[in-house]
Amino acid sequence: MELLQTEFKKEIKEVINKITMEKTELQGDSKTINTKLDGVSDRIRL
C-alpha cells in the first residue's frame, strides 16, 4: 500500500508541475498579446 501511495503522489506532483509550466507559458503569451495590443492601440491614437 505504501509503495502505491508514494508512486501516486509522484504522479500527482508531475501533473501539477506540468500544469504550472503550461500556466506560466500562457501568462507569457498573454503578456505578449497585451503588449502587441497596446502597440496597436497606440498607433490608432496617433
N, C-alpha and C positions, 0 to 999 in steps of 0.2 A: 504493500500500500504506500509506504513512504516514498519508494522509488517513483511510483506513478505520480505522486503529488509534486515531487521536485521537477520531473520532466514536464508536467503540465504547467507549472509555474514558469519554467524556462520558456515554453512556447508562448505563454501569455505575454511575458516580457518582450519577446521578439516582435510579437504583433503590435504591442504598444509602441515599441521603438519605430517600427515601420510607419505607423500612423503619425507619430510625432514628426518623423522625417518628411513625410508627404505634406503634412500641415505646414511645416517650415517652407517647403518648396512653393506651396500655394501662396503663402504670405509674400514670398519673394516675387512671385508672378503678379500678385495684385498690386504690390508696390510699383512694379514696372509699368503696369497698366495705368495706375493712377498718375504716375509721372508723365506718361505719354498723353493722357487725357488733359492734364494740367497744361502741357505744352500746346496742345491743340486749342484749348480754350483761350490761352494767352494770345495765340496768333489771331483768333477770331476777334478778340477785343481790340487788337491793333487795327 
